[in-house]
Amino acid sequence: MIDLSGYSKELSKLFSSSENILLICHINPDGDAIGSQLALYYFLKTRGRNVGLMAPNYLQEFLKWMDGADLINIFIKERKKCRKLIEEADLIVMLDFNKSNRLGEAEDSVIASRARKVVIDHHLDHGNFADLIISDPSKCSTSELVHELLCEMNEVQFINKPYAEALYVGIITDTGNFEHGSYYSRTYRIVADLLDAGIEKEKILNLIYNNYSADRIRLLGYALNKRMVVIPEFKSAYIFLTKDDLKEYNHVKGDTEEFVNLPLSIKGIYFSALFIEKDNFIKLSFRSKGHFPSNEFAAQYFSGGGHLNASGGEYFDTLNNTIDYFLKVLKENGWRFEDKM
């Protein structure tokens, strides 16, 4: 846990001295990326600042209901407009990522910008691509960190309803509704304040977790029945989905969200992986229970990273070869399961 007072003062100076502020989230934005981005947006708008919003690519379907989501400019859809936003910004705030390649196609334009650059994040191992990096891995989400910074500089708990909803979405999605992640009593106190402020908890939970298509439910059933493999000797399990699987069930962005968590509900399983076949690589998600470092596993073997119990990576090979490599790693290392779980 870091002392936020100095960071909040520096951030406040940057906000007050900037004419055009651009907020950017990471590629394939999740609930925390959009939640932290929109929460900071609503704060800055109440302070009369000129603020733009940008995402490298499209939002997941289950996040599009959020107030302000329609204001987020999508780089791969509006490249000319987004490059202009980057060029005109004198302050760029990047939220919820630790490496510049998470900017996707926008990376070169952002790096070349003369604007002051700030990163607000809760991941480890940051690259050197910003003038100010504010990172606290003890926070459950970047949304929580944004809120704590704003409280430090303003003593204002909740700006308005869209701010409170965005904050809540960021917290619950990055913890799997408090099933994983790094969170402490302070997080629960923030959520209690959000409830006191009048957020509609049931409505938000339904929009996040009960707002999928029938095809998504069928894909989930197929994944668990036909594509899940349990490896009891390594206290692990994995799910794999091919491009044809996704096509057959009319997959849209966000449909496989949370699939990786489900094998952890099996007795004796402490580590879970999800393999998604893409055009030129395999996308991997990892989840774990206890002290098993899924982030170390992801970083060492799959060019990834993340948090202790929630991480991801990628592998540039076929799906079958990727799974074979994953199994080889488990067999050769055992990953010290008895020590870590």
Secondary structure as GFF3:
##gff-version 3
##sequence-region A 1 341
A	DSSP	alpha_helix	5	17	.	.	.	ID=ss1
A	DSSP	beta_strand	20	25	.	.	.	ID=ss2
A	DSSP	alpha_helix	31	46	.	.	.	ID=ss3
A	DSSP	beta_strand	50	55	.	.	.	ID=ss4
A	DSSP	three_ten_helix	61	63	.	.	.	ID=ss5
A	DSSP	three_ten_helix	69	71	.	.	.	ID=ss6
A	DSSP	beta_strand	73	74	.	.	.	ID=ss7
A	DSSP	alpha_helix	79	88	.	.	.	ID=ss8
A	DSSP	beta_strand	91	95	.	.	.	ID=ss9
A	DSSP	three_ten_helix	100	106	.	.	.	ID=ss10
A	DSSP	alpha_helix	107	112	.	.	.	ID=ss11
A	DSSP	beta_strand	116	121	.	.	.	ID=ss12
A	DSSP	beta_strand	132	135	.	.	.	ID=ss13
A	DSSP	alpha_helix	142	154	.	.	.	ID=ss14
A	DSSP	alpha_helix	161	174	.	.	.	ID=ss15
A	DSSP	alpha_helix	185	196	.	.	.	ID=ss16
A	DSSP	alpha_helix	201	209	.	.	.	ID=ss17
A	DSSP	alpha_helix	214	226	.	.	.	ID=ss18
A	DSSP	beta_strand	228	231	.	.	.	ID=ss19
A	DSSP	three_ten_helix	232	234	.	.	.	ID=ss20
A	DSSP	beta_strand	236	241	.	.	.	ID=ss21
A	DSSP	alpha_helix	243	248	.	.	.	ID=ss22
A	DSSP	three_ten_helix	259	265	.	.	.	ID=ss23
A	DSSP	beta_strand	271	277	.	.	.	ID=ss24
A	DSSP	beta_strand	282	288	.	.	.	ID=ss25
A	DSSP	alpha_helix	294	302	.	.	.	ID=ss26
A	DSSP	beta_strand	305	306	.	.	.	ID=ss27
A	DSSP	beta_strand	310	315	.	.	.	ID=ss28
A	DSSP	alpha_helix	319	333	.	.	.	ID=ss29
A	DSSP	three_ten_helix	334	336	.	.	.	ID=ss30
A	DSSP	alpha_helix	337	340	.	.	.	ID=ss31
###
